[in-house]
Amino acid sequence: MRPRTIALILSAVMLAVVSAPGSPAADRSQDGRPNIVFIMSDDHAAHAISAYGSRVNRTPNIDRLAREGMLMANVFATNSICTPSRAAILTGQYSHVNGVTVFNRFDSSRLTVAQLLQRAGYYTGMIGKWHLGSDPVGFDRWDILPGQGRYVDPVFYTASSETTYTGRYVTDITTDLGIDFLRKRPRSPTR
């Protein structure tokens, strides 16, 4: 039996990973529970996405996700600043409760959705912009940009290393790392 997989991916570029034909993200686990790929784009307003009616941009891969997955039409952010918003999504708590009200450090001793999904048998990953000032917890694998990250020649941190991708753009690296995570995830139960 293959373990369920979740990838918490914080970058708009990761849409190419889940929308690619034959992507492992499209598979369901053998126990019938869905694999989950959560994508949070940074500074990406709804009016920039054609699935939400944009007349300026055409976003065919996002539109496909909306058609084949879920399009949320009535969603509200409890904090529209990126760092507190990430902390609120991870914890399910308002910013004044989880302690991340501005661009301050996330208390990684707090229980997160990633930890709960791990406990439920999901293999979890975080690829892209973290920007919470602490190491990710509850993730089996993580490749994150330090701080805001650099667009050209980006540096990515993992639990055990730091890699600079010279001559490359952050969008391409994030996509490659996301695809690598999905392809290399365990295919048999690990928990």
Secondary structure as GFF3:
##gff-version 3
##sequence-region A 1 191
A	DSSP	beta_strand	5	10	.	.	.	ID=ss1
A	DSSP	three_ten_helix	12	14	.	.	.	ID=ss2
A	DSSP	alpha_helix	15	19	.	.	.	ID=ss3
A	DSSP	three_ten_helix	24	26	.	.	.	ID=ss4
A	DSSP	beta_strand	36	39	.	.	.	ID=ss5
A	DSSP	three_ten_helix	46	48	.	.	.	ID=ss6
A	DSSP	three_ten_helix	50	52	.	.	.	ID=ss7
A	DSSP	alpha_helix	60	68	.	.	.	ID=ss8
A	DSSP	alpha_helix	82	91	.	.	.	ID=ss9
A	DSSP	alpha_helix	95	98	.	.	.	ID=ss10
A	DSSP	alpha_helix	113	119	.	.	.	ID=ss11
A	DSSP	beta_strand	123	129	.	.	.	ID=ss12
A	DSSP	beta_strand	141	145	.	.	.	ID=ss13
A	DSSP	beta_strand	155	157	.	.	.	ID=ss14
A	DSSP	beta_strand	162	164	.	.	.	ID=ss15
A	DSSP	alpha_helix	170	184	.	.	.	ID=ss16
###
